[in-house]
Amino acid sequence: MCGICGVMDFGGTAVDGDLLRQMVRSMRHRGPDAEGYYADGGVGLGHARLSIVDIAGGGQPMRDAAGSTWITFNGEIFNHVELREELRQRGHRFTTRSDTEVILHLYQEAGEQCVERLNGQWAFAIWDAAQQKLFLSRDRLGVRPLFYTRIADRFLFASEIKALLACGEVERTLDLRALDEIFTFWVTAPPRTAFRNIRQLPPGHSMAVERGEVRVWQYWGLESSLATDGGGRGVAQAAEDLLHLLRDATRIRLRSDVPVGAYLSGGLDSTLIAALIRQLAGERLRTFSVSFDDAEFDESRYQEDACRFLGTEHSDIRCSAEDIAEAFPAVVRHAEQPVLRAAPAPLFRLSGLVRDRGFKVVLTGEGADEMLGGYDIFKETKIRRFWAQRPESRLRPLLLKRLYPYMPSVQRQPEAYLRTFFHVREEDRGSPFFSHLPRWELTAKLHGFFSAAVRAEVRPGAALADLERGLPRAYWTWDAFRQAEYLEARYLLPGYILSSQGDRVAMAHSVEARYPFLDHRVVEFAAQLPARLKMRVLNEKYLLKVAAAGMIPENIRKRRKQPYRCPDGRSFFRRKCGYAEDLLGAERLRRHGIFDPPAVGALLQKFRSGRPVSVKDDMAMVGILSTELLLEQFTSHGAAG
């Protein structure tokens, strides 16, 4: 992994070398091993390198033999070995072993369509001097970030927003429409970011900048796979096919010139990936995990079982509420957007442990839940539809209480409340967002903490309406299960799981995470499977459990999924954390103008008192605090617009 950036001046004014250096050095955490620059007239490229493949020969920006095409690249192309051989047979000559050079040669062969041949995780920019065109692309699932902005006659791009802000002319203003989306969906809907006039290239998209114009298009999406019926296979055959794809996805993700480790949460997904690595690598594997002081969140017992079964050499970092509070300001600085959970903080500390142990690369289990029926939201949707068929039933709502044993607020509510909260009404069943209505509506209640000025700017329902307009045409033909999968994979996965909990906290410590479940072949295969193979009644990830038989401990294979959680709002009211009180004081809140001081004051008092808090309270505390931290860290005067 690396950090990339660049500037294109449409008037041909020479790019400021100092600006390029400032942009690169703001991202040195992404690439501490080397930095490189290319500038020619009105075009400049910068690169901060984390050396993983072809350490000696893979420096960037890299040019082709003729010197007319240059690339700055963040990511890994896992099938670069096969692509290089194909290109050699067609007469291409290579001077390095790097995957970067493969992209350059493939671009010469296929132009903008070259990305369709790539298997990997990437964000790159190619300057094509012959055509006077800047070509940029982002990987299919959005593993690697790519941001851009336009200032008058200049176009700027970078792996992180802070690199764009290194240019003093880039506006440092919070986007209130983005805040509305985050306080509804947890994420912004691409291309929006938390900052006004700074955009992100959506996953599965490419763009070209030439003659002063910016053109963006989609080269890949889930739509075609979700619309395909792959239900002809039996369970045994489907499990065999899935495991074959997953094994090959893991195999090519082990390609590296530095040691590769793995995250081990104690759940099905990460344990299976670790088992595949052991099969493929044939050597003792280094694994890493987070454990918690609070038994409610701790999975260390299962992590220990997996380590013993697989014979891994294991390292663990124990995390307390105080540790979360201490790490949280850095988490927000790297996430570059508000977050509604403190969950990225333990993963931030975990990547620090990985780096301290001398590792740059880890494989992880993210991505299985979204496309193989792992999340509670898939069960919840199924139960809600089941209850809606007989809304007068007294037994069916009990399934929802069984689904959320860790949520006391659900356990103590009467049936009438559950019916309203979970939208078990005929009029709700026709909503395109039926699967997500309960949680999005709960999150949207946080709007009550906005100041009167912000509420006047944020139109109720605008975020949902905008999201609905962006849905693909085929979405309306899918069943509720596939609609839920699409919403999770299209928005929450890249916008939060792979960003705030993924790339940003891993790269904060110069660690590259690789995701076998997000190999596009695995994703496309899983998307085509019928829901009955992913969830058998309420048995989540059924097919994956069948595929994992005999490969991992049985108590892990059969255990009920435990969502990854950590202490949230209460973490900021322990002895070592004083900044929460400072940031959420009435005077500071009035100066920034985003939140209502009396409403926040009442919330503060609830946490100070030690009284029980709800999920909404936790989200509110973390969301408000992270927003205030973001304003302090990135905006010049805290104002928003």
N, C-alpha and C positions, 0 to 999 in steps of 0.2 A: 504494500500500500504506500501511497505517497500523497503529497499535496500538489495540486496544479493550479495555475492561474494564467491570466493573459489579458492583453489590452489590444484593441483594434481601433485605430483612429481613422474615421472615414475620410477625413480631409488630407490624410497622408502625413500629418505632423509626427515627427519622430517621437517614439515612446520614451518616456522618462525612465531611465535605468534605475534611478533611486526608488521610484514607485514600485517597479517590479520587485526589487530587493525587499522593500517593506512588506509587500504582499506575501512573498515567499516566507519571510522570517516570522510573520504572524502565524504561520502554520508549521513551524519547525517541529512541533510535536508529532506531526504526521510523517515527517521525513527527516530524521536527525542525522542520517548517514552522509548526505551530500546535498548540494544545491546546484542548480544550473539555470542558464538563461540563454535566450535567443532573441535578438532584436534586429529588425530590418525595416527601416522607415517607420511606417505607421502601424506595424505589427510587432508585438512582443509576447514571448511565452516564458513562464517561469516554472520551476519544479523543485520540490523538496523531496528527497528520495529516502525511502525505507528499503534497503537492499535485501531482496529475497531470492530472486532468480537472476542468474548471470551477474554475480556481484561485481566482477571486474569489468564486464563489457556492456552493462545495461544502463549507462548514464543517460540522462535526459536534460533538456529536450534533445530528441534524436532526429537525425535527418536521413533521407534516402541517399543513394549513391550519387545522384545528380545534384543534390543540394537544393532541390526545388520544393520538397515536401518535408515538413517538420511536424513532430508530434510531442505533446506532453500528456502523460498517461498516468492515471491513478487506478490501480486494480491488478487483477490477474486474469489472463486468458488461459484457462485450464487445458484446452485442447490445442495449445500452440505447437506441441510436438507433431501431431497429425497434420495440422495446417501447414507447418513448415515443410514437411515432406512432400505434400501435394504441390506446394509452390515451387519447390526445387525441381520436381519432375516437369514443371512447365517452364523451367529456365531461369527462375529467380536465384540470385546468389546472395547469401547471407554472410555478414561479417561478425555477428554476435549469436549467442544462444538465447537471447531475451525474447519474451513474448511481445515486447514493444515493437521490435523490428518486424515481427509477423504481421501486426496490424498495418504497418506502413505498406508492406508488400501486398497485403490483401486489399487495401484501399486502391492501390494502383491497378489491381485486377478488376475489382467490382465497384469501385466508387462508393457512393453513399450506402449501397446495399451490402457492403462488407460486414456490417454488424450482424446480419442474419446468419453468418457462418460461425460466429463467436460463441463459445460456451465459457462463461465467466462472470465476473463482477467488475464493472468498469465505469469510469467517467474519463473521457479523453477529448482533446482538441487537436485537430490536424490543420495546419496552415498549408494550403495548396497555392503556392505562389503563381503557378501557371494560370490558374483560373481566378486568382485573387479572391479566394474563398476560404473562410474559416468554417470547418465542419466539426461539430461537437455531438457526442452521443453519451447516453447513460444506459446502464444495463437493464435487463427486462424487468427485474423485480425491485429495483431501486436500492440495491445494497450500498452503492457508492453515491455520494451526493454531488450535485453540480448546480451552482448558483450563478446568476448573471444579473446585470443591470445595464441600463443605457443612460448616459449623461451627455446631452447635446449630441455631438458628433463622435462620441466614443462609446464602445461596447466593452464591458469588462466581465470576466468570468473567473470563478474560483471554486475550490473544493469546500471552502467555508466562507460564511458571511463576513467574518472578521477580516478576511483578506480584502474583500471589497471595501470595507469601511476604512482600510488603510489609505484609501484615496479620500482626501478630505472633502471632496465634492459630493460624495455619496450621502444621501439623506439618512439620518439616524433616527427615524421616527417609527414608533410602533403602529402597526396597521390594525385599526379597530375591527375591521371585518375579519381579519385573521384571528384576533382575540375572541370574537364571537364564535368562530369555527372551533378553536381549541377548547373553549368552554362549552362546547356542545359535543364534538366528535373526538376530542383529545388531540386532534391534529388539524393542520391546515390542508385544504384540498389543493393539490398542485394545479397551477404553478404558483399559487400564493405562498408567501412565507410570513413570518412574524413581523417583517419590516416592510413598510410602504415602499413601493417601487423597486424592491429586490425580488426576483423571481427564482424559482427552481425549475430545472428541466424535469418534466414528469418521468417516472420509470417507463422503460420501453419506448422512449422517444429519442429522436435525433433533431438537430437543428443546423441550419446553414446561415452564415452571415456574409453577405456579399452585396456590393454596390449600395451600402447603407441600409439594406433591408434585412430583416430577420424572418426566417422561414422555419416553422416547427412542424414535425409530423410524427405520427405513431408508426413504429415498425413492428411492434409485437403487443399482444394483449391476451388476456385470459378468455376473452369472449368466445373465440372459435372453439377452444377446448371445452368450455362449460356447455356449449351448445351441442357437443358431440356425445352420443350415447355409447359409452364403453362398457355396457352391462352384459355383454355376451359371454364374458369369462365366468367360470366358476370361482369359488373362493380360493381353492388351492392354486389354480393357475394364476389368478390375479395376484396372490401373495408372492408366488414365485417370480412373476414379472416385476413386481414392485421391488423386491429384494435385489434382483439382477440390476435394475436401473440404479438403485441406491448404492449398491456395491461399486458400480463403475463411477458414479458421481463422487464417491469417497476416494476411489483410487486416483482419479486425476487431480483431486484437491490435496493430495499428499505430495504433489510435485513441488519441490522447494530445494534450495541450496542451503537452507538453515533448518534446524530441528523444528518439528511440528508437534504440538501438544493438543489437548482436547479439554473442553469444559465438561464437567460431570455434575449435573444437578441432582442426580438420584432418581430421575424420571425415565420413562420409556425411551424418549427420543435421543437424549444425549448418551444414554447407556448403550443403545444400539449402534450409534455412530462410533463410540469407543470400541465396541466389539468388532465392528467392521475394520477399523484401523488395525487392531491387533491381528486380525486374519491376514490383512494385506501387507502390513509392514514387517511382521515376523520378528519384532523386537519389543522390548519393554516400553510401554507407553507412559508418558508423563501426563497426568491429569490434574485439573485444578477446579476448585469449587468454593462456594460461599456457604458458611453456616451462620446461624443466628443465636444470640444469647436467649432470645425469646422463643420458647418451645413452639408457640403457635405458628411460627414461620420456618422453623428449622427442619431440614431434610437430611441431616448428616448421617442418620442411621442407614438410610438407603444408599447414600454415597459410599459409606464404608462397605456395605454389602457388595456394591458394584465393583469397588476396587479389589476386594478379596477375590471375587469371582473371575475378574479379568486379569488379575495380577499386575495392576498398574502401580507406578510410583506416584504417590499422590501428595499434593500440597493444598492446604485449606487456609482460607482467611476468615476469621471469626468477626462478626459484625454486630456491634451494639447500636442502640438508638443514638448514642452520642457520636459514634463513628459516622453515622448517616448524616447527622447535622453538620459535622465538621467538613464532610466531602461535598455537601450540597451546593455551595456557591460555585465551586469549580465545575460541578456537573452542569449547572445552568450556563456557565460561560462557554462550555464546550457544546452543549445542546443548541444554543442560540435560539431558543424559543421557550415559552412557559411549558411546564409539565404539571400534570395533576396527580402524579404519584412520586414518591421518593424512591421507587424501585431502581432507577438508574444508578443511584449512589453506591449500593453494594457491588454492582457490576463494574463501576469505575474503580473501586478498590481492588476488585478481582483482577482487572487488567494490569494494575500496578504490581500485584503479586507475580503475575505471569512474566512481566518484564524484569522484575527483580531476580527471577529464577533463570534469566538468560534466554527466554523464548520470545520470538517475534510473531509466531503463527499459531493459531488454535483453530480446531474444527469444533463446531457447536451444533446443537440440535434444533435451532430455530427453523420455522417454516412448516413443520409437520402438523402443528395444530390447525393452521389456517386451511390447508387443503386435504387433510385426512380426518377431519371431524373431531378435533381434540378439545376445543374450547367449550366451556359451560354454555355459552350462548347458543350453540347448536342443540344441546339438550333442552335448554330453556325454551327455544322456539318450538321444538317438537312437543313439549309438555303443554305449552300455551295453546297450541292448535288443538291438541287432544282435549284440553279442558273446554275450549270454546265450542266443541261439538256438543257438550252437555254442560252449559254454564251453571246449571243449578246443582251440579254434583258437589258433595261435601268431601269426597275422597280424592278427586283429581288434583285440587290445589295442594294437597299434602305432598305431592311429588315435588312441588317447587320448594317446600320447606326442607325436604330431604336433599335437594340439589345444593342448597346453600347452608350447610351446618355451621359454617364459620361466620355467618352474618346474623347476629342476634336480632337486628331490626326486622329481618324477614321472619324469624322464628316467632316473634311475639305479636305479629300483626293478625287481625281477624280476616276472615275470608273476603269480606266486602272490600277491604283495603287492598288485598292482593289482586282482586279482580280489576280494580282501577289501575293500580300501579303497573301490573303486567299486561295491561291492555287486552284483556280477554273479552273483547266485544266484537260484534259482527262488523261494525264500521272500521275497526282497526285491522281486521284480517285482509282488507283490500289495499292497505298501505304498501308502497314499494319498500318501505323501511320497517316492515312488521317485526323482523327479527331484532332490530336494534332500538325500537321505540322506547322500551323501559329504561335502558341505560342512557340513551341520548336525552330523554326527557329529564331524568334525574340529574345528569350533568348540566343541562340547560338551566336548572334551578339556581345554579351558581351565578346567573346573571343578576340575581337579586343583590349581590355584593357590589355590582358596578355602581359608579357614581351616577347622579341624575344626568350629567352631561353626556356620559358614555351611553347610557340607556336611550337617550334621545337620538344618538347617532346610529345605534344598532337596532335595526328594524326586526321585531319579533318574527321568527320563522324564515328570515332571509337566508340563513345558512342552509336550512333544509331545502328550500326552494332552489338555491343555486346548485346544491348537490344533485337534486332530482333532474335538473336540466342537463347535467353532465353524464347521466347514465346512458350506457349503450342501448341501442334499440332492442337488441335481443334480450336484455335484462327482464323485460316485461313478460317474456315467455317462460322464464325459469321458475322452478318451484322455490319455496321459501328457503330450503337448505342451500341451494346454489346461490340464491341472492345473498344469503348471509356470508357464504364463502367469498363471494366477490367483494362485498363491502370490507371484510376483514383483510383480504389480500391486496386490495387496491388502495386502501387508505391507511388502516391502522398498522399494517405490517411495515410498509416503507416509511411512514410518517412518524412512527413511535418505536416499534420493536427493533427495526433495523437502523434507526437513527438515534434517538435519545438513549435507548437501551443497547444499541449495537455499535455502529461505526463511530459515533462521537465519543463514547466512553472508552472504547477499546483504543482508538487512535489517539486519545488523550495521553496514553502511555506508549504510543508507537507499537501497538499490537494489531496485527491483521487477523480478523475473524473470517472463517470460510464456512459456508453453509451447504452441505450436501443435499439437504431436503429442498434447497432452492435452485438446484440444477434445473434448467428449464424443461429438460426431458422428464424429470420426476414430477414437476409441477403440472405439465400438460397431461401426463398419464393420470395423475390423481384427479385432476379437474374433470376428466371424462368418466370417472367411476360413479356409479349410482350411489345414493346416500346409504342404501342398505348395506353396502360393503364397508362403509366408513363408520357407521354407527348401527350396531345390532341392538335394537330396542333402545336402551340408554347406555349401552356399552361403547364408550368412545374409542376412536381409533382402532376399531375391530380388526380391520385388515392388517394394519401394522403389527398388532399383537400376534396375529397368526404368523406373519412373516418372521417375527422375532423369536418364535418358539425354539428353545434349545440354545439360543445364542446369548441370553442374558439371564440373570437370576429370576426365578418364577415369581417371587414376591414383588419384584419391580415390574415384570411384564403384566401381572394381573392387578396391580394396585390402581386404585382410583386416582385420576389425575388431581394433583394438588397445584392450584394456580400459583405461580411465582408471586409472592407478596413479601412486604417487609413493613416494619413500623413506619407509619406516615406522619401525620400531624403532630403526634405526641413526641416525636424525635426532637422537635425544636424547643421543647420546654423542659429540658434537663439542665444539669448544672453547667455544662460547658458551652452552651449556646446562648449568646446574648444578642446576636444580630437580628433575630426574629423580632424581638421586642422593639429594637431600634427602627427596623424597616417598616414595621406595621404600626408605628405611632401615628397619631392623628395628624400631626404637623407634616410629617413626611408624606402621608397619603394625600393630604390636601395639595401639596406641592406638585405631586405627579398627576393627580386628577383622575385616576382610573377607577379607584374603589371608594366606596362610601365609608367614611371613618366610623360613624356609629355602628353600622352593621359589622364591620371588621372588629371593632372594639368588643362587641357582644360575643363574637366568635373567640376572640383572644381570651376573654374571661372564662369561657367554657373550658378551654384547654388548660388555663392556669389553675382552675378549680379542681381538676382531676376527675370531673364528672364523665360518665360514658359519652362517647362521641359516635356519630353515625358515619357511614360511608360518605355521605354528602359533606359533612363537616371536615373529614380528612381531605377530600378533594379540594374543598374550598381553601383550607389552610395552605396546602402545598401549591395550589394554583396561584393564589394571591401572593404568596411569598416568592415563588419563582418569577412571577411577573415583575415584582418590585426589584428583585435582584437583577433581572434582565435590563430594566430601565437604568439602574445604577451603573451597570457594567458597560452598556453599549450606547446609551443616548447621552448627548452632551449636556442636556439640562433636564432630562426626565419627562419632557412633554410628549404627548401622544396626539395623533390626529388620524 
